Amino acid sequence: MVARALRATDVLALLGAFAGPAPEPPPAGRFARPEVPEDLVPALAALAPAVRARVLDPLGRLGPQPAPGRPRTLTLPAADGVVATARQVDERTCGAAVLALLALAGDPRRALELSRRPPGAAEIFAGSQRTLHARATRGPGGLPAWPVALGTPPWGAARAARYGPVRYTHRVVGGRSGGRVLAAAVEAAAAGVPVPLYSGGDLAGGVSTAVPRHVVLLTTVRGGVATVYEPSAGRLHGVPVARLVAAGARERGNDPLVAAALGGWPHVVWALLPRDARG
């Protein structure tokens, strides 16, 4: 029999907190490739082909998927040719790094600006993380609403998340509803809308591990394989969908392939789902 361990999110789900039905999924393919404004066409045409491809596809979704167990480094679009890994800037900004990449993927203008603005893509990406982290941890009136040392709360991340015209809500992944929430996340990513996921542990590792601890980005799903961006190493991981969905369960076992994609944690404990994405 598989041992089961309790997470804080299981308690929240049992109480009905941060729960509820998942939003309607986005139309398949509608948001997979953001439209390029006409005024950007000349600037994009002037870029080297490899740089242009990265500007138009910052998450590398149009190329081959990373094979399970063989992660691939994700680099930032950079017109100056300097190779910079898309990595979180410090231990608190995993969520902000995910939000920054999400915004780049949905906005070619923003991605082009990052690629050619001094002092370089790495510094601009780091600055975006700090800005987004501050925005997601503040409440009404700009007052601090969450300790910055604890990272980015799911509700703050949902408020700040942007993928082109798509906005997000959040749902806890716990209890009996966890599988449904993750299924909705997979469906959204398969339709072309990336989904931020929070990972964590359970009480078997102590109270401090049973809460959301890290943030990754489910970038796409093709052929039964999910691609996950993990910001601490700046890598893309290929994970079979069934094994990723199983990470929302309370099974105590640790799937090494999934844990690598989730930043070292065994469970998916929260998800940001696209809302109002039917048009």
C-alpha positions as CSV (number, residue, x, y, z in Angstrom):
1,M,0.0,0.0,0.0
2,V,1.3,3.5,-0.9
3,A,1.9,5.7,2.2
4,R,0.1,9.0,2.1
5,A,1.3,12.2,3.8
6,L,-0.6,15.4,4.6
7,R,0.1,18.8,3.0
8,A,-1.2,22.2,4.1
9,T,-3.0,22.4,0.8
10,D,-4.9,19.2,1.5
11,V,-6.3,20.9,4.6
12,L,-7.2,24.0,2.6
13,A,-8.9,21.9,0.0
14,L,-10.9,20.1,2.7
15,L,-12.1,23.4,4.1
16,G,-12.9,24.7,0.6
17,A,-10.4,27.5,0.7
18,F,-8.9,28.7,-2.6
19,A,-10.9,26.0,-4.3
20,G,-13.9,26.0,-6.6
21,P,-14.4,24.9,-10.2
22,A,-11.7,25.5,-12.8
23,P,-12.3,28.2,-15.4
24,E,-13.4,27.2,-18.8
25,P,-10.3,26.1,-20.8
26,P,-9.0,28.4,-23.6
27,P,-9.7,27.5,-27.2
28,A,-7.1,25.2,-28.6
29,G,-4.3,27.2,-30.3
30,R,-6.0,30.6,-29.9
31,F,-3.2,32.0,-27.7
32,A,-0.3,29.7,-28.7
33,R,1.4,32.3,-30.9
34,P,0.8,35.9,-29.8
35,E,0.2,38.2,-32.7
36,V,3.1,40.4,-33.9
37,P,2.2,44.1,-34.2
38,E,2.9,45.4,-37.7
39,D,5.3,48.1,-36.4
40,L,7.6,45.4,-35.1
41,V,8.0,43.5,-38.4
42,P,10.9,45.6,-39.7
43,A,12.8,45.4,-36.4
44,L,12.3,41.7,-36.2
45,A,13.4,41.2,-39.8
46,A,16.7,43.0,-39.0
47,L,17.6,40.5,-36.3
48,A,19.7,37.4,-36.8
49,P,17.5,34.4,-37.4
50,A,18.4,32.7,-34.1
51,V,17.7,35.9,-32.1
52,R,14.4,36.5,-34.0
53,A,13.3,32.9,-33.2
54,R,14.0,33.4,-29.5
55,V,12.2,36.8,-29.4
56,L,9.1,35.2,-31.0
57,D,9.3,32.1,-28.9
58,P,11.0,32.9,-25.5
59,L,9.9,29.6,-24.0
60,G,11.2,27.4,-26.9
61,R,7.8,25.9,-27.4
62,L,8.1,25.7,-31.2
63,G,11.2,23.6,-31.2
64,P,11.7,20.0,-30.2
65,Q,10.6,19.1,-26.7
66,P,13.2,18.1,-24.1
67,A,13.2,14.3,-23.7
68,P,12.3,13.0,-20.2
69,G,15.4,12.9,-18.2
70,R,17.3,15.1,-20.6
71,P,16.6,18.8,-19.6
72,R,17.6,21.6,-21.8
73,T,18.9,25.1,-20.8
74,L,16.6,28.0,-21.7
75,T,18.4,31.1,-22.7
76,L,17.1,34.7,-23.0
77,P,16.7,36.5,-26.3
78,A,19.8,38.7,-26.8
79,A,20.6,40.7,-29.9
80,D,24.2,41.3,-28.7
81,G,24.9,37.6,-28.9
82,V,25.6,37.2,-25.2
83,V,24.3,33.8,-24.0
84,A,22.3,34.3,-20.7
85,T,20.4,31.5,-19.0
86,A,16.8,32.3,-18.0
87,R,17.5,31.8,-14.2
88,Q,15.9,33.3,-11.1
89,V,18.0,36.0,-9.6
90,D,17.8,34.9,-6.0
91,E,16.2,32.4,-3.7
92,R,13.0,34.4,-3.4
93,T,12.3,35.1,-7.0
94,C,11.3,31.7,-8.5
95,G,7.7,33.0,-8.9
96,A,8.9,36.3,-10.3
97,A,11.1,34.6,-12.8
98,V,8.2,32.5,-14.0
99,L,6.0,35.6,-14.3
100,A,8.7,37.4,-16.2
101,L,9.0,34.5,-18.7
102,L,5.3,34.2,-19.0
103,A,5.0,37.9,-19.9
104,L,7.8,37.7,-22.5
105,A,6.1,34.7,-24.1
106,G,2.9,36.6,-24.5
107,D,4.3,39.9,-25.7
108,P,6.7,40.1,-28.7
109,R,7.3,43.8,-28.0
110,R,8.5,43.1,-24.5
111,A,10.7,40.2,-25.7
112,L,12.2,42.4,-28.4
113,E,12.9,45.2,-25.9
114,L,14.6,42.8,-23.6
115,S,16.8,41.4,-26.4
116,R,18.3,44.7,-27.4
117,R,18.1,47.1,-24.4
118,P,21.3,47.9,-22.4
119,P,22.7,46.7,-20.1
120,G,21.8,43.3,-21.6
121,A,19.2,40.6,-21.4
122,A,20.4,39.1,-18.1
123,E,20.3,42.4,-16.2
124,I,16.9,43.4,-17.7
125,F,15.5,39.9,-16.8
126,A,16.8,40.3,-13.2
127,G,15.2,43.7,-12.9
128,S,11.9,42.4,-14.2
129,Q,12.0,39.7,-11.5
130,R,12.5,42.3,-8.7
131,T,9.7,44.5,-10.1
132,L,7.3,41.6,-10.4
133,H,8.2,40.2,-7.0
134,A,7.5,43.6,-5.4
135,R,4.2,43.9,-7.3
136,A,3.0,40.4,-6.3
137,T,3.7,40.8,-2.6
138,R,1.9,44.2,-2.2
139,G,-1.7,44.8,-1.5
140,P,-4.1,47.7,-1.9
141,G,-2.4,51.1,-2.0
142,G,1.0,49.5,-2.6
143,L,1.4,48.5,1.0
144,P,3.3,45.3,1.8
145,A,0.8,42.4,2.1
146,W,3.2,39.5,2.2
147,P,6.8,39.0,3.7
148,V,9.1,39.3,0.7
149,A,11.4,36.7,2.2
150,L,8.7,34.1,1.7
151,G,8.6,34.4,-2.1
152,T,5.5,35.1,-4.1
153,P,2.1,34.0,-2.8
154,P,-0.2,32.3,-5.3
155,W,-2.9,35.0,-5.0
156,G,-0.3,37.8,-5.7
157,A,1.2,35.8,-8.6
158,A,-2.3,35.4,-10.1
159,R,-2.9,39.1,-9.8
160,A,0.4,39.9,-11.5
161,A,0.4,37.1,-14.2
162,R,0.0,38.2,-17.8
163,Y,0.2,36.2,-21.0
164,G,-0.8,38.6,-23.7
165,P,-4.5,39.3,-23.1
166,V,-4.9,36.3,-20.8
167,R,-5.3,36.8,-17.1
168,Y,-5.1,34.2,-14.3
169,T,-6.8,33.0,-11.2
170,H,-5.5,30.4,-8.7
171,R,-6.6,27.1,-7.3
172,V,-5.2,25.0,-4.5
173,V,-4.1,21.5,-5.5
174,G,-5.1,19.3,-2.7
175,G,-7.5,16.7,-1.5
176,R,-9.9,15.1,-4.0
177,S,-9.9,18.1,-6.2
178,G,-6.2,18.2,-6.9
179,G,-6.4,15.9,-9.9
180,R,-9.1,18.0,-11.5
181,V,-7.0,21.2,-11.0
182,L,-4.0,19.7,-12.6
183,A,-6.0,18.3,-15.4
184,A,-7.2,21.8,-16.1
185,A,-3.6,23.1,-16.1
186,V,-2.6,20.4,-18.6
187,E,-5.5,21.2,-20.8
188,A,-4.7,24.9,-20.8
189,A,-1.0,24.3,-21.6
190,A,-2.0,21.9,-24.4
191,A,-4.3,24.6,-25.8
192,G,-1.3,27.1,-25.9
193,V,-1.5,29.0,-22.6
194,P,1.4,28.4,-20.1
195,V,0.5,27.7,-16.5
196,P,2.5,28.5,-13.4
197,L,2.6,25.7,-10.8
198,Y,3.7,25.8,-7.2
199,S,5.5,22.8,-5.8
200,G,6.2,21.7,-2.2
201,G,6.5,18.7,0.2
202,D,4.4,17.3,3.0
203,L,4.4,16.8,6.7
204,A,6.7,13.8,6.4
205,G,9.5,16.3,5.9
206,G,8.4,18.7,8.6
207,V,5.9,21.6,8.8
208,S,8.1,24.0,6.7
209,T,8.0,21.6,3.7
210,A,4.2,21.1,3.7
211,V,3.5,24.5,2.2
212,P,4.2,26.0,-1.3
213,R,8.0,26.3,-1.7
214,H,8.8,26.8,-5.3
215,V,7.3,27.9,-8.6
216,V,7.7,26.4,-12.1
217,L,6.0,27.0,-15.4
218,L,4.1,24.4,-17.4
219,T,4.9,25.7,-20.9
220,T,3.4,23.2,-23.3
221,V,2.0,19.7,-23.6
222,R,2.5,17.6,-26.8
223,G,2.3,13.9,-27.4
224,G,1.6,13.0,-23.8
225,V,4.7,14.9,-22.5
226,A,4.6,18.1,-20.6
227,T,7.5,20.7,-20.8
228,V,8.2,22.4,-17.5
229,Y,10.5,25.5,-17.0
230,E,12.4,25.3,-13.7
231,P,13.8,28.7,-12.8
232,S,16.5,27.8,-10.2
233,A,18.6,26.1,-12.9
234,G,16.9,27.8,-15.9
235,R,16.1,24.5,-17.6
236,L,13.3,23.0,-19.5
237,H,12.3,19.5,-18.4
238,G,10.2,16.9,-20.3
239,V,7.8,15.0,-18.0
240,P,5.2,12.4,-19.0
241,V,1.8,14.0,-18.3
242,A,0.6,11.1,-16.2
243,R,3.5,11.4,-13.9
244,L,3.1,15.2,-13.5
245,V,-0.6,14.8,-12.7
246,A,0.3,12.1,-10.1
247,A,2.5,14.7,-8.4
248,G,-0.8,16.4,-7.3
249,A,-1.7,13.3,-5.2
250,R,-0.7,12.7,-1.6
251,E,1.4,9.7,-2.3
252,R,4.5,10.0,-0.3
253,G,6.8,8.5,-2.9
254,N,9.2,10.8,-4.8
255,D,9.4,10.5,-8.5
256,P,13.0,11.7,-9.4
257,L,12.0,12.8,-12.9
258,V,9.1,14.9,-11.6
259,A,11.1,16.2,-8.6
260,A,13.8,17.6,-10.9
261,A,11.2,19.5,-12.9
262,L,9.6,20.8,-9.7
263,G,12.8,22.2,-8.3
264,G,13.5,19.2,-6.0
265,W,10.0,19.0,-4.5
266,P,7.7,15.9,-4.9
267,H,4.2,17.5,-5.1
268,V,2.3,20.1,-7.1
269,V,0.4,22.1,-4.5
270,W,-1.1,25.1,-6.3
271,A,-1.8,26.2,-9.9
272,L,-2.5,29.5,-11.7
273,L,-5.2,28.8,-14.3
274,P,-6.1,31.1,-17.2
275,R,-9.4,32.9,-16.9
276,D,-11.5,34.9,-19.4
277,A,-9.5,33.2,-22.2
278,R,-12.3,32.3,-24.5
279,G,-12.1,35.0,-27.1
